[in-house]
């Protein structure tokens, strides 16, 4: 099963999971794949990405911010 790579909330959940249970390599792999996918959708993703204080934030920064706001 493949998840839609355009949904940033999925990437944030995966990133948070890998931070808690994975290795440093798996965390870096998730970040690299997320940046390549360049997501634009997701309930939390939209709220964080469209926040004026994050106007110039990178995808990597946004995924980390979204992950801190999600419960696993």
mmCIF file as Biopython writes it, N, C-alpha, C and O atoms, coordinates in Angstrom:
data_model
#
loop_
_atom_site.group_PDB
_atom_site.id
_atom_site.type_symbol
_atom_site.label_atom_id
_atom_site.label_alt_id
_atom_site.label_comp_id
_atom_site.label_asym_id
_atom_site.label_entity_id
_atom_site.label_seq_id
_atom_site.pdbx_PDB_ins_code
_atom_site.Cartn_x
_atom_site.Cartn_y
_atom_site.Cartn_z
_atom_site.occupancy
_atom_site.B_iso_or_equiv
_atom_site.auth_seq_id
_atom_site.auth_asym_id
_atom_site.pdbx_PDB_model_num
ATOM 1   N N  . UNK A ? 1  ? 0.845  -1.178 0.000  1.0 0.0 1  A 1 
ATOM 2   C CA . UNK A ? 1  ? 0.000  0.000  0.000  1.0 0.0 1  A 1 
ATOM 3   C C  . UNK A ? 1  ? 0.892  1.244  0.000  1.0 0.0 1  A 1 
ATOM 4   O O  . UNK A ? 1  ? 1.845  1.328  0.775  1.0 0.0 1  A 1 
ATOM 5   N N  . UNK A ? 2  ? 0.589  2.183  -0.848 1.0 0.0 2  A 1 
ATOM 6   C CA . UNK A ? 2  ? 1.337  3.438  -0.920 1.0 0.0 2  A 1 
ATOM 7   C C  . UNK A ? 2  ? 0.478  4.573  -0.400 1.0 0.0 2  A 1 
ATOM 8   O O  . UNK A ? 2  ? -0.717 4.649  -0.686 1.0 0.0 2  A 1 
ATOM 9   N N  . UNK A ? 3  ? 1.099  5.451  0.364  1.0 0.0 3  A 1 
ATOM 10  C CA . UNK A ? 3  ? 0.411  6.640  0.835  1.0 0.0 3  A 1 
ATOM 11  C C  . UNK A ? 3  ? 0.694  7.777  -0.132 1.0 0.0 3  A 1 
ATOM 12  O O  . UNK A ? 3  ? 1.734  7.799  -0.790 1.0 0.0 3  A 1 
ATOM 13  N N  . UNK A ? 4  ? -0.223 8.708  -0.215 1.0 0.0 4  A 1 
ATOM 14  C CA . UNK A ? 4  ? -0.063 9.854  -1.103 1.0 0.0 4  A 1 
ATOM 15  C C  . UNK A ? 4  ? 1.126  10.694 -0.632 1.0 0.0 4  A 1 
ATOM 16  O O  . UNK A ? 4  ? 1.088  11.233 0.474  1.0 0.0 4  A 1 
ATOM 17  N N  . UNK A ? 5  ? 2.173  10.818 -1.440 1.0 0.0 5  A 1 
ATOM 18  C CA . UNK A ? 5  ? 3.359  11.566 -1.010 1.0 0.0 5  A 1 
ATOM 19  C C  . UNK A ? 5  ? 3.122  13.070 -0.895 1.0 0.0 5  A 1 
ATOM 20  O O  . UNK A ? 5  ? 3.985  13.781 -0.380 1.0 0.0 5  A 1 
ATOM 21  N N  . UNK A ? 6  ? 1.989  13.571 -1.355 1.0 0.0 6  A 1 
ATOM 22  C CA . UNK A ? 6  ? 1.687  14.992 -1.287 1.0 0.0 6  A 1 
ATOM 23  C C  . UNK A ? 6  ? 1.051  15.386 0.052  1.0 0.0 6  A 1 
ATOM 24  O O  . UNK A ? 6  ? 0.815  16.568 0.298  1.0 0.0 6  A 1 
ATOM 25  N N  . UNK A ? 7  ? 0.775  14.408 0.911  1.0 0.0 7  A 1 
ATOM 26  C CA . UNK A ? 7  ? 0.161  14.685 2.209  1.0 0.0 7  A 1 
ATOM 27  C C  . UNK A ? 7  ? 1.269  14.832 3.259  1.0 0.0 7  A 1 
ATOM 28  O O  . UNK A ? 7  ? 1.860  13.841 3.689  1.0 0.0 7  A 1 
ATOM 29  N N  . UNK A ? 8  ? 1.539  16.051 3.657  1.0 0.0 8  A 1 
ATOM 30  C CA . UNK A ? 8  ? 2.612  16.329 4.606  1.0 0.0 8  A 1 
ATOM 31  C C  . UNK A ? 8  ? 2.388  15.725 5.974  1.0 0.0 8  A 1 
ATOM 32  O O  . UNK A ? 8  ? 3.349  15.390 6.666  1.0 0.0 8  A 1 
ATOM 33  N N  . UNK A ? 9  ? 1.126  15.577 6.382  1.0 0.0 9  A 1 
ATOM 34  C CA . UNK A ? 9  ? 0.840  14.972 7.684  1.0 0.0 9  A 1 
ATOM 35  C C  . UNK A ? 9  ? 1.362  13.534 7.747  1.0 0.0 9  A 1 
ATOM 36  O O  . UNK A ? 9  ? 1.820  13.091 8.800  1.0 0.0 9  A 1 
ATOM 37  N N  . UNK A ? 10 ? 1.297  12.809 6.639  1.0 0.0 10 A 1 
ATOM 38  C CA . UNK A ? 10 ? 1.821  11.437 6.607  1.0 0.0 10 A 1 
ATOM 39  C C  . UNK A ? 10 ? 3.324  11.443 6.842  1.0 0.0 10 A 1 
ATOM 40  O O  . UNK A ? 10 ? 3.848  10.633 7.607  1.0 0.0 10 A 1 
ATOM 41  N N  . UNK A ? 11 ? 4.009  12.363 6.181  1.0 0.0 11 A 1 
ATOM 42  C CA . UNK A ? 11 ? 5.459  12.457 6.344  1.0 0.0 11 A 1 
ATOM 43  C C  . UNK A ? 11 ? 5.820  12.804 7.780  1.0 0.0 11 A 1 
ATOM 44  O O  . UNK A ? 11 ? 6.776  12.260 8.332  1.0 0.0 11 A 1 
ATOM 45  N N  . UNK A ? 12 ? 5.065  13.703 8.383  1.0 0.0 12 A 1 
ATOM 46  C CA . UNK A ? 12 ? 5.345  14.101 9.762  1.0 0.0 12 A 1 
ATOM 47  C C  . UNK A ? 12 ? 5.142  12.928 10.722 1.0 0.0 12 A 1 
ATOM 48  O O  . UNK A ? 12 ? 5.927  12.745 11.652 1.0 0.0 12 A 1 
ATOM 49  N N  . UNK A ? 13 ? 4.096  12.136 10.501 1.0 0.0 13 A 1 
ATOM 50  C CA . UNK A ? 13 ? 3.864  10.960 11.345 1.0 0.0 13 A 1 
ATOM 51  C C  . UNK A ? 13 ? 5.009  9.964  11.186 1.0 0.0 13 A 1 
ATOM 52  O O  . UNK A ? 13 ? 5.500  9.418  12.174 1.0 0.0 13 A 1 
ATOM 53  N N  . UNK A ? 14 ? 5.433  9.728  9.952  1.0 0.0 14 A 1 
ATOM 54  C CA . UNK A ? 14 ? 6.531  8.801  9.703  1.0 0.0 14 A 1 
ATOM 55  C C  . UNK A ? 14 ? 7.828  9.326  10.321 1.0 0.0 14 A 1 
ATOM 56  O O  . UNK A ? 14 ? 8.585  8.560  10.916 1.0 0.0 14 A 1 
ATOM 57  N N  . UNK A ? 15 ? 8.082  10.611 10.183 1.0 0.0 15 A 1 
ATOM 58  C CA . UNK A ? 15 ? 9.268  11.219 10.774 1.0 0.0 15 A 1 
ATOM 59  C C  . UNK A ? 15 ? 9.252  11.049 12.295 1.0 0.0 15 A 1 
ATOM 60  O O  . UNK A ? 15 ? 10.257 10.664 12.893 1.0 0.0 15 A 1 
ATOM 61  N N  . UNK A ? 16 ? 8.122  11.335 12.906 1.0 0.0 16 A 1 
ATOM 62  C CA . UNK A ? 16 ? 8.017  11.218 14.364 1.0 0.0 16 A 1 
ATOM 63  C C  . UNK A ? 16 ? 8.227  9.772  14.810 1.0 0.0 16 A 1 
ATOM 64  O O  . UNK A ? 16 ? 8.906  9.519  15.806 1.0 0.0 16 A 1 
ATOM 65  N N  . UNK A ? 17 ? 7.652  8.835  14.082 1.0 0.0 17 A 1 
ATOM 66  C CA . UNK A ? 17 ? 7.825  7.416  14.393 1.0 0.0 17 A 1 
ATOM 67  C C  . UNK A ? 17 ? 9.300  7.021  14.308 1.0 0.0 17 A 1 
ATOM 68  O O  . UNK A ? 17 ? 9.825  6.366  15.209 1.0 0.0 17 A 1 
ATOM 69  N N  . UNK A ? 18 ? 9.962  7.421  13.226 1.0 0.0 18 A 1 
ATOM 70  C CA . UNK A ? 18 ? 11.372 7.076  13.046 1.0 0.0 18 A 1 
ATOM 71  C C  . UNK A ? 18 ? 12.246 7.731  14.111 1.0 0.0 18 A 1 
ATOM 72  O O  . UNK A ? 18 ? 13.227 7.133  14.553 1.0 0.0 18 A 1 
ATOM 73  N N  . UNK A ? 19 ? 11.907 8.947  14.528 1.0 0.0 19 A 1 
ATOM 74  C CA . UNK A ? 19 ? 12.667 9.595  15.598 1.0 0.0 19 A 1 
ATOM 75  C C  . UNK A ? 19 ? 12.564 8.809  16.904 1.0 0.0 19 A 1 
ATOM 76  O O  . UNK A ? 19 ? 13.530 8.730  17.663 1.0 0.0 19 A 1 
ATOM 77  N N  . UNK A ? 20 ? 11.394 8.231  17.161 1.0 0.0 20 A 1 
ATOM 78  C CA . UNK A ? 20 ? 11.178 7.501  18.408 1.0 0.0 20 A 1 
ATOM 79  C C  . UNK A ? 20 ? 11.725 6.082  18.359 1.0 0.0 20 A 1 
ATOM 80  O O  . UNK A ? 20 ? 12.257 5.592  19.355 1.0 0.0 20 A 1 
ATOM 81  N N  . UNK A ? 21 ? 11.601 5.412  17.213 1.0 0.0 21 A 1 
ATOM 82  C CA . UNK A ? 21 ? 11.905 3.985  17.156 1.0 0.0 21 A 1 
ATOM 83  C C  . UNK A ? 21 ? 12.966 3.592  16.132 1.0 0.0 21 A 1 
ATOM 84  O O  . UNK A ? 21 ? 13.439 2.455  16.142 1.0 0.0 21 A 1 
ATOM 85  N N  . UNK A ? 22 ? 13.339 4.499  15.263 1.0 0.0 22 A 1 
ATOM 86  C CA . UNK A ? 22 ? 14.267 4.161  14.191 1.0 0.0 22 A 1 
ATOM 87  C C  . UNK A ? 22 ? 15.699 4.566  14.498 1.0 0.0 22 A 1 
ATOM 88  O O  . UNK A ? 22 ? 16.036 4.960  15.614 1.0 0.0 22 A 1 
ATOM 89  N N  . UNK A ? 23 ? 16.512 4.458  13.491 1.0 0.0 23 A 1 
ATOM 90  C CA . UNK A ? 23 ? 17.920 4.843  13.588 1.0 0.0 23 A 1 
ATOM 91  C C  . UNK A ? 23 ? 18.110 6.230  12.984 1.0 0.0 23 A 1 
ATOM 92  O O  . UNK A ? 23 ? 17.203 6.773  12.353 1.0 0.0 23 A 1 
ATOM 93  N N  . UNK A ? 24 ? 19.279 6.788  13.182 1.0 0.0 24 A 1 
ATOM 94  C CA . UNK A ? 24 ? 19.585 8.097  12.600 1.0 0.0 24 A 1 
ATOM 95  C C  . UNK A ? 24 ? 19.512 8.036  11.079 1.0 0.0 24 A 1 
ATOM 96  O O  . UNK A ? 24 ? 19.073 8.988  10.433 1.0 0.0 24 A 1 
ATOM 97  N N  . UNK A ? 25 ? 19.946 6.908  10.507 1.0 0.0 25 A 1 
ATOM 98  C CA . UNK A ? 25 ? 19.878 6.749  9.052  1.0 0.0 25 A 1 
ATOM 99  C C  . UNK A ? 25 ? 18.441 6.740  8.553  1.0 0.0 25 A 1 
ATOM 100 O O  . UNK A ? 25 ? 18.140 7.329  7.514  1.0 0.0 25 A 1 
ATOM 101 N N  . UNK A ? 26 ? 17.551 6.073  9.289  1.0 0.0 26 A 1 
ATOM 102 C CA . UNK A ? 26 ? 16.150 6.013  8.857  1.0 0.0 26 A 1 
ATOM 103 C C  . UNK A ? 26 ? 15.481 7.379  8.977  1.0 0.0 26 A 1 
ATOM 104 O O  . UNK A ? 26 ? 14.641 7.736  8.151  1.0 0.0 26 A 1 
ATOM 105 N N  . UNK A ? 27 ? 15.849 8.139  9.998  1.0 0.0 27 A 1 
ATOM 106 C CA . UNK A ? 27 ? 15.313 9.499  10.159 1.0 0.0 27 A 1 
ATOM 107 C C  . UNK A ? 27 ? 15.772 10.377 8.995  1.0 0.0 27 A 1 
ATOM 108 O O  . UNK A ? 27 ? 14.971 11.098 8.400  1.0 0.0 27 A 1 
ATOM 109 N N  . UNK A ? 28 ? 17.057 10.312 8.675  1.0 0.0 28 A 1 
ATOM 110 C CA . UNK A ? 28 ? 17.583 11.105 7.559  1.0 0.0 28 A 1 
ATOM 111 C C  . UNK A ? 28 ? 16.970 10.679 6.232  1.0 0.0 28 A 1 
ATOM 112 O O  . UNK A ? 28 ? 16.731 11.518 5.362  1.0 0.0 28 A 1 
ATOM 113 N N  . UNK A ? 29 ? 16.713 9.383  6.068  1.0 0.0 29 A 1 
ATOM 114 C CA . UNK A ? 29 ? 16.076 8.895  4.847  1.0 0.0 29 A 1 
ATOM 115 C C  . UNK A ? 29 ? 14.665 9.458  4.696  1.0 0.0 29 A 1 
ATOM 116 O O  . UNK A ? 29 ? 14.269 9.866  3.604  1.0 0.0 29 A 1 
ATOM 117 N N  . UNK A ? 30 ? 13.910 9.480  5.791  1.0 0.0 30 A 1 
ATOM 118 C CA . UNK A ? 30 ? 12.549 10.034 5.752  1.0 0.0 30 A 1 
ATOM 119 C C  . UNK A ? 30 ? 12.603 11.515 5.382  1.0 0.0 30 A 1 
ATOM 120 O O  . UNK A ? 30 ? 11.815 11.980 4.559  1.0 0.0 30 A 1 
ATOM 121 N N  . UNK A ? 31 ? 13.528 12.251 5.987  1.0 0.0 31 A 1 
ATOM 122 C CA . UNK A ? 31 ? 13.635 13.676 5.677  1.0 0.0 31 A 1 
ATOM 123 C C  . UNK A ? 31 ? 13.989 13.902 4.211  1.0 0.0 31 A 1 
ATOM 124 O O  . UNK A ? 31 ? 13.423 14.777 3.556  1.0 0.0 31 A 1 
ATOM 125 N N  . UNK A ? 32 ? 14.923 13.113 3.705  1.0 0.0 32 A 1 
ATOM 126 C CA . UNK A ? 32 ? 15.334 13.255 2.304  1.0 0.0 32 A 1 
ATOM 127 C C  . UNK A ? 32 ? 14.169 12.931 1.363  1.0 0.0 32 A 1 
ATOM 128 O O  . UNK A ? 32 ? 13.947 13.646 0.386  1.0 0.0 32 A 1 
ATOM 129 N N  . UNK A ? 33 ? 13.434 11.867 1.649  1.0 0.0 33 A 1 
ATOM 130 C CA . UNK A ? 33 ? 12.294 11.490 0.802  1.0 0.0 33 A 1 
ATOM 131 C C  . UNK A ? 33 ? 11.179 12.526 0.889  1.0 0.0 33 A 1 
ATOM 132 O O  . UNK A ? 33 ? 10.509 12.801 -0.106 1.0 0.0 33 A 1 
ATOM 133 N N  . UNK A ? 34 ? 10.976 13.102 2.073  1.0 0.0 34 A 1 
ATOM 134 C CA . UNK A ? 34 ? 9.944  14.131 2.246  1.0 0.0 34 A 1 
ATOM 135 C C  . UNK A ? 34 ? 10.297 15.377 1.440  1.0 0.0 34 A 1 
ATOM 136 O O  . UNK A ? 34 ? 9.436  15.937 0.761  1.0 0.0 34 A 1 
ATOM 137 N N  . UNK A ? 35 ? 11.533 15.810 1.507  1.0 0.0 35 A 1 
ATOM 138 C CA . UNK A ? 35 ? 11.966 16.987 0.743  1.0 0.0 35 A 1 
ATOM 139 C C  . UNK A ? 35 ? 11.781 16.732 -0.750 1.0 0.0 35 A 1 
ATOM 140 O O  . UNK A ? 35 ? 11.348 17.622 -1.482 1.0 0.0 35 A 1 
ATOM 141 N N  . UNK A ? 36 ? 12.104 15.528 -1.202 1.0 0.0 36 A 1 
ATOM 142 C CA . UNK A ? 36 ? 11.942 15.184 -2.620 1.0 0.0 36 A 1 
ATOM 143 C C  . UNK A ? 36 ? 10.474 15.170 -3.033 1.0 0.0 36 A 1 
ATOM 144 O O  . UNK A ? 36 ? 10.139 15.549 -4.155 1.0 0.0 36 A 1 
ATOM 145 N N  . UNK A ? 37 ? 9.599  14.732 -2.127 1.0 0.0 37 A 1 
ATOM 146 C CA . UNK A ? 37 ? 8.161  14.669 -2.430 1.0 0.0 37 A 1 
ATOM 147 C C  . UNK A ? 37 ? 7.529  16.060 -2.436 1.0 0.0 37 A 1 
ATOM 148 O O  . UNK A ? 37 ? 6.541  16.287 -3.133 1.0 0.0 37 A 1 
ATOM 149 N N  . UNK A ? 38 ? 8.094  16.995 -1.663 1.0 0.0 38 A 1 
ATOM 150 C CA . UNK A ? 38 ? 7.596  18.370 -1.576 1.0 0.0 38 A 1 
ATOM 151 C C  . UNK A ? 38 ? 6.081  18.416 -1.331 1.0 0.0 38 A 1 
ATOM 152 O O  . UNK A ? 38 ? 5.328  18.912 -2.170 1.0 0.0 38 A 1 
ATOM 153 N N  . UNK A ? 39 ? 5.638  17.892 -0.172 1.0 0.0 39 A 1 
ATOM 154 C CA . UNK A ? 39 ? 4.194  17.841 0.106  1.0 0.0 39 A 1 
ATOM 155 C C  . UNK A ? 39 ? 3.577  19.225 0.297  1.0 0.0 39 A 1 
ATOM 156 O O  . UNK A ? 39 ? 4.250  20.177 0.695  1.0 0.0 39 A 1 
ATOM 157 N N  . UNK A ? 40 ? 2.273  19.310 0.002  1.0 0.0 40 A 1 
ATOM 158 C CA . UNK A ? 40 ? 1.546  20.573 0.148  1.0 0.0 40 A 1 
ATOM 159 C C  . UNK A ? 40 ? 0.198  20.427 0.843  1.0 0.0 40 A 1 
ATOM 160 O O  . UNK A ? 40 ? -0.495 21.425 1.043  1.0 0.0 40 A 1 
ATOM 161 N N  . UNK A ? 41 ? -0.185 19.224 1.212  1.0 0.0 41 A 1 
ATOM 162 C CA . UNK A ? 41 ? -1.509 19.016 1.787  1.0 0.0 41 A 1 
ATOM 163 C C  . UNK A ? 41 ? -1.428 18.345 3.149  1.0 0.0 41 A 1 
ATOM 164 O O  . UNK A ? 41 ? -0.376 17.859 3.563  1.0 0.0 41 A 1 
ATOM 165 N N  . UNK A ? 42 ? -2.550 18.332 3.824  1.0 0.0 42 A 1 
ATOM 166 C CA . UNK A ? 42 ? -2.656 17.763 5.159  1.0 0.0 42 A 1 
ATOM 167 C C  . UNK A ? 42 ? -3.174 18.830 6.107  1.0 0.0 42 A 1 
ATOM 168 O O  . UNK A ? 42 ? -2.813 20.001 5.987  1.0 0.0 42 A 1 
ATOM 169 N N  . UNK A ? 43 ? -4.011 18.432 7.039  1.0 0.0 43 A 1 
ATOM 170 C CA . UNK A ? 43 ? -4.649 19.392 7.938  1.0 0.0 43 A 1 
ATOM 171 C C  . UNK A ? 43 ? -3.616 20.181 8.753  1.0 0.0 43 A 1 
ATOM 172 O O  . UNK A ? 43 ? -3.626 21.412 8.748  1.0 0.0 43 A 1 
ATOM 173 N N  . UNK A ? 44 ? -2.746 19.480 9.439  1.0 0.0 44 A 1 
ATOM 174 C CA . UNK A ? 44 ? -1.738 20.160 10.255 1.0 0.0 44 A 1 
ATOM 175 C C  . UNK A ? 44 ? -0.680 20.811 9.371  1.0 0.0 44 A 1 
ATOM 176 O O  . UNK A ? 44 ? -0.215 21.913 9.659  1.0 0.0 44 A 1 
ATOM 177 N N  . UNK A ? 45 ? -0.305 20.130 8.303  1.0 0.0 45 A 1 
ATOM 178 C CA . UNK A ? 45 ? 0.707  20.666 7.387  1.0 0.0 45 A 1 
ATOM 179 C C  . UNK A ? 45 ? 0.286  22.034 6.868  1.0 0.0 45 A 1 
ATOM 180 O O  . UNK A ? 45 ? 1.087  22.969 6.874  1.0 0.0 45 A 1 
ATOM 181 N N  . UNK A ? 46 ? -0.946 22.163 6.423  1.0 0.0 46 A 1 
ATOM 182 C CA . UNK A ? 46 ? -1.441 23.431 5.879  1.0 0.0 46 A 1 
ATOM 183 C C  . UNK A ? 46 ? -1.384 24.535 6.928  1.0 0.0 46 A 1 
ATOM 184 O O  . UNK A ? 46 ? -0.964 25.656 6.641  1.0 0.0 46 A 1 
ATOM 185 N N  . UNK A ? 47 ? -1.810 24.207 8.146  1.0 0.0 47 A 1 
ATOM 186 C CA . UNK A ? 47 ? -1.829 25.212 9.211  1.0 0.0 47 A 1 
ATOM 187 C C  . UNK A ? 47 ? -0.407 25.715 9.503  1.0 0.0 47 A 1 
ATOM 188 O O  . UNK A ? 47 ? -0.192 26.917 9.662  1.0 0.0 47 A 1 
ATOM 189 N N  . UNK A ? 48 ? 0.545  24.805 9.572  1.0 0.0 48 A 1 
ATOM 190 C CA . UNK A ? 48 ? 1.925  25.192 9.875  1.0 0.0 48 A 1 
ATOM 191 C C  . UNK A ? 48 ? 2.571  25.903 8.682  1.0 0.0 48 A 1 
ATOM 192 O O  . UNK A ? 48 ? 3.207  26.944 8.847  1.0 0.0 48 A 1 
ATOM 193 N N  . UNK A ? 49 ? 2.410  25.348 7.502  1.0 0.0 49 A 1 
ATOM 194 C CA . UNK A ? 49 ? 3.064  25.908 6.315  1.0 0.0 49 A 1 
ATOM 195 C C  . UNK A ? 49 ? 2.536  27.298 5.970  1.0 0.0 49 A 1 
ATOM 196 O O  . UNK A ? 49 ? 3.283  28.133 5.461  1.0 0.0 49 A 1 
ATOM 197 N N  . UNK A ? 50 ? 1.264  27.552 6.239  1.0 0.0 50 A 1 
ATOM 198 C CA . UNK A ? 50 ? 0.680  28.843 5.887  1.0 0.0 50 A 1 
ATOM 199 C C  . UNK A ? 50 ? 0.790  29.883 6.999  1.0 0.0 50 A 1 
ATOM 200 O O  . UNK A ? 50 ? 0.378  31.030 6.825  1.0 0.0 50 A 1 
ATOM 201 N N  . UNK A ? 51 ? 1.341  29.485 8.128  1.0 0.0 51 A 1 
ATOM 202 C CA . UNK A ? 51 ? 1.566  30.430 9.220  1.0 0.0 51 A 1 
ATOM 203 C C  . UNK A ? 51 ? 2.593  31.453 8.744  1.0 0.0 51 A 1 
ATOM 204 O O  . UNK A ? 51 ? 3.674  31.074 8.294  1.0 0.0 51 A 1 
ATOM 205 N N  . UNK A ? 52 ? 2.274  32.741 8.838  1.0 0.0 52 A 1 
ATOM 206 C CA . UNK A ? 52 ? 3.207  33.765 8.356  1.0 0.0 52 A 1 
ATOM 207 C C  . UNK A ? 52 ? 4.606  33.672 8.973  1.0 0.0 52 A 1 
ATOM 208 O O  . UNK A ? 52 ? 5.585  34.053 8.331  1.0 0.0 52 A 1 
ATOM 209 N N  . UNK A ? 53 ? 4.710  33.180 10.188 1.0 0.0 53 A 1 
ATOM 210 C CA . UNK A ? 53 ? 6.031  33.064 10.813 1.0 0.0 53 A 1 
ATOM 211 C C  . UNK A ? 53 ? 6.873  31.958 10.169 1.0 0.0 53 A 1 
ATOM 212 O O  . UNK A ? 53 ? 8.082  31.894 10.393 1.0 0.0 53 A 1 
ATOM 213 N N  . UNK A ? 54 ? 6.245  31.090 9.372  1.0 0.0 54 A 1 
ATOM 214 C CA . UNK A ? 54 ? 6.955  30.013 8.674  1.0 0.0 54 A 1 
ATOM 215 C C  . UNK A ? 54 ? 7.023  30.264 7.171  1.0 0.0 54 A 1 
ATOM 216 O O  . UNK A ? 54 ? 7.237  29.334 6.393  1.0 0.0 54 A 1 
ATOM 217 N N  . UNK A ? 55 ? 6.844  31.502 6.767  1.0 0.0 55 A 1 
ATOM 218 C CA . UNK A ? 55 ? 6.766  31.832 5.338  1.0 0.0 55 A 1 
ATOM 219 C C  . UNK A ? 55 ? 7.979  31.376 4.544  1.0 0.0 55 A 1 
ATOM 220 O O  . UNK A ? 55 ? 7.846  30.983 3.385  1.0 0.0 55 A 1 
ATOM 221 N N  . UNK A ? 56 ? 9.142  31.422 5.139  1.0 0.0 56 A 1 
ATOM 222 C CA . UNK A ? 56 ? 10.358 31.060 4.408  1.0 0.0 56 A 1 
ATOM 223 C C  . UNK A ? 56 ? 10.970 29.753 4.923  1.0 0.0 56 A 1 
ATOM 224 O O  . UNK A ? 56 ? 12.143 29.469 4.682  1.0 0.0 56 A 1 
ATOM 225 N N  . UNK A ? 57 ? 10.166 28.968 5.630  1.0 0.0 57 A 1 
ATOM 226 C CA . UNK A ? 57 ? 10.652 27.701 6.183  1.0 0.0 57 A 1 
ATOM 227 C C  . UNK A ? 57 ? 10.819 26.661 5.076  1.0 0.0 57 A 1 
ATOM 228 O O  . UNK A ? 57 ? 10.057 26.643 4.109  1.0 0.0 57 A 1 
ATOM 229 N N  . UNK A ? 58 ? 11.803 25.814 5.225  1.0 0.0 58 A 1 
ATOM 230 C CA . UNK A ? 58 ? 12.039 24.732 4.272  1.0 0.0 58 A 1 
ATOM 231 C C  . UNK A ? 58 ? 11.082 23.585 4.564  1.0 0.0 58 A 1 
ATOM 232 O O  . UNK A ? 58 ? 10.459 23.539 5.625  1.0 0.0 58 A 1 
ATOM 233 N N  . UNK A ? 59 ? 10.970 22.668 3.626  1.0 0.0 59 A 1 
ATOM 234 C CA . UNK A ? 59 ? 10.129 21.481 3.816  1.0 0.0 59 A 1 
ATOM 235 C C  . UNK A ? 59 ? 10.622 20.705 5.032  1.0 0.0 59 A 1 
ATOM 236 O O  . UNK A ? 59 ? 9.817  20.213 5.823  1.0 0.0 59 A 1 
ATOM 237 N N  . UNK A ? 60 ? 11.929 20.592 5.182  1.0 0.0 60 A 1 
ATOM 238 C CA . UNK A ? 60 ? 12.495 19.868 6.327  1.0 0.0 60 A 1 
ATOM 239 C C  . UNK A ? 60 ? 12.091 20.522 7.648  1.0 0.0 60 A 1 
ATOM 240 O O  . UNK A ? 60 ? 11.753 19.830 8.608  1.0 0.0 60 A 1 
ATOM 241 N N  . UNK A ? 61 ? 12.125 21.828 7.694  1.0 0.0 61 A 1 
ATOM 242 C CA . UNK A ? 61 ? 11.717 22.545 8.905  1.0 0.0 61 A 1 
ATOM 243 C C  . UNK A ? 61 ? 10.241 22.350 9.192  1.0 0.0 61 A 1 
ATOM 244 O O  . UNK A ? 61 ? 9.841  22.148 10.339 1.0 0.0 61 A 1 
ATOM 245 N N  . UNK A ? 62 ? 9.440  22.410 8.150  1.0 0.0 62 A 1 
ATOM 246 C CA . UNK A ? 62 ? 7.992  22.266 8.327  1.0 0.0 62 A 1 
ATOM 247 C C  . UNK A ? 62 ? 7.642  20.872 8.818  1.0 0.0 62 A 1 
ATOM 248 O O  . UNK A ? 62 ? 6.809  20.730 9.713  1.0 0.0 62 A 1 
ATOM 249 N N  . UNK A ? 63 ? 8.260  19.833 8.251  1.0 0.0 63 A 1 
ATOM 250 C CA . UNK A ? 63 ? 7.934  18.471 8.688  1.0 0.0 63 A 1 
ATOM 251 C C  . UNK A ? 63 ? 8.299  18.289 10.159 1.0 0.0 63 A 1 
ATOM 252 O O  . UNK A ? 63 ? 7.588  17.598 10.890 1.0 0.0 63 A 1 
ATOM 253 N N  . UNK A ? 64 ? 9.382  18.893 10.596 1.0 0.0 64 A 1 
ATOM 254 C CA . UNK A ? 64 ? 9.767  18.798 12.002 1.0 0.0 64 A 1 
ATOM 255 C C  . UNK A ? 64 ? 8.778  19.539 12.898 1.0 0.0 64 A 1 
ATOM 256 O O  . UNK A ? 64 ? 8.428  19.052 13.973 1.0 0.0 64 A 1 
ATOM 257 N N  . UNK A ? 65 ? 8.328  20.710 12.461 1.0 0.0 65 A 1 
ATOM 258 C CA . UNK A ? 65 ? 7.331  21.463 13.229 1.0 0.0 65 A 1 
ATOM 259 C C  . UNK A ? 65 ? 6.006  20.721 13.309 1.0 0.0 65 A 1 
ATOM 260 O O  . UNK A ? 65 ? 5.385  20.656 14.371 1.0 0.0 65 A 1 
ATOM 261 N N  . UNK A ? 66 ? 5.577  20.165 12.191 1.0 0.0 66 A 1 
ATOM 262 C CA . UNK A ? 66 ? 4.307  19.421 12.170 1.0 0.0 66 A 1 
ATOM 263 C C  . UNK A ? 66 ? 4.407  18.196 13.073 1.0 0.0 66 A 1 
ATOM 264 O O  . UNK A ? 66 ? 3.453  17.874 13.782 1.0 0.0 66 A 1 
ATOM 265 N N  . UNK A ? 67 ? 5.541  17.514 13.058 1.0 0.0 67 A 1 
ATOM 266 C CA . UNK A ? 67 ? 5.718  16.320 13.888 1.0 0.0 67 A 1 
ATOM 267 C C  . UNK A ? 67 ? 5.581  16.638 15.370 1.0 0.0 67 A 1 
ATOM 268 O O  . UNK A ? 67 ? 5.079  15.816 16.137 1.0 0.0 67 A 1 
ATOM 269 N N  . UNK A ? 68 ? 6.026  17.829 15.783 1.0 0.0 68 A 1 
ATOM 270 C CA . UNK A ? 68 ? 5.913  18.188 17.191 1.0 0.0 68 A 1 
ATOM 271 C C  . UNK A ? 68 ? 4.462  18.446 17.611 1.0 0.0 68 A 1 
ATOM 272 O O  . UNK A ? 68 ? 4.143  18.416 18.799 1.0 0.0 68 A 1 
ATOM 273 N N  . UNK A ? 69 ? 3.597  18.697 16.642 1.0 0.0 69 A 1 
ATOM 274 C CA . UNK A ? 69 ? 2.197  18.986 16.941 1.0 0.0 69 A 1 
ATOM 275 C C  . UNK A ? 69 ? 1.289  17.778 16.800 1.0 0.0 69 A 1 
ATOM 276 O O  . UNK A ? 69 ? 0.080  17.893 17.000 1.0 0.0 69 A 1 
ATOM 277 N N  . UNK A ? 70 ? 1.841  16.624 16.460 1.0 0.0 70 A 1 
ATOM 278 C CA . UNK A ? 70 ? 1.029  15.440 16.233 1.0 0.0 70 A 1 
ATOM 279 C C  . UNK A ? 70 ? 1.201  14.435 17.368 1.0 0.0 70 A 1 
ATOM 280 O O  . UNK A ? 70 ? 2.269  14.334 17.973 1.0 0.0 70 A 1 
ATOM 281 N N  . UNK A ? 71 ? 0.138  13.700 17.641 1.0 0.0 71 A 1 
ATOM 282 C CA . UNK A ? 71 ? 0.185  12.606 18.620 1.0 0.0 71 A 1 
ATOM 283 C C  . UNK A ? 71 ? 0.328  11.300 17.880 1.0 0.0 71 A 1 
ATOM 284 O O  . UNK A ? 71 ? -0.358 11.060 16.886 1.0 0.0 71 A 1 
ATOM 285 N N  . UNK A ? 72 ? 1.217  10.458 18.361 1.0 0.0 72 A 1 
ATOM 286 C CA . UNK A ? 72 ? 1.396  9.134  17.725 1.0 0.0 72 A 1 
ATOM 287 C C  . UNK A ? 72 ? 0.719  8.102  18.582 1.0 0.0 72 A 1 
ATOM 288 O O  . UNK A ? 72 ? 0.736  6.917  18.251 1.0 0.0 72 A 1 
#
